[in-house]
Amino acid sequence: MHVLLHKIEWFTNLLVHIHMQCRLPATIRCLSHPSAHVRALSTSVLRDILNTCSIIYGPKRQQKNDIHNLYFNLDVIDWRADIEKCLIWEAHNQLSNGMSIEYLNTAARDLGFAISI
């Protein structure tokens, strides 16, 4: 029973983190929102991710005889690297559309990142 509860907890945590990864680009975009309140909330969410989920483990796919099997070895999700990639991508996107990256740059510095393009 204990093993089953552990697997259920692990799977629930995995689903939460997959959801967080899917929402990461939208959260990064909110760092450039005209509303200071929206920017502050997004910065807070990202700071929480960096402080509490800096490294999380998830399932890893293995290819065996041309069949993809999901097994429960651990693979590292580096949130810091993912956030940095999203920040850089968003900066490129905004600049290519003639938009300012002032708010994005300020938030990146607050989170400990430097956007270098």
Buried (B, 14 or more C-beta within 10 A) or exposed (E): EEEEEEEEEEEEBBEEBBEBBEEBBEBBBBBBBEEEEBBBBBBEBBBEBBEEBEEBBBBEEEEEEEEEEEEEEEEEBEBBEBBBBBBBEBBEBBEEEEBEBEBBBBBBEBBEBEBEE
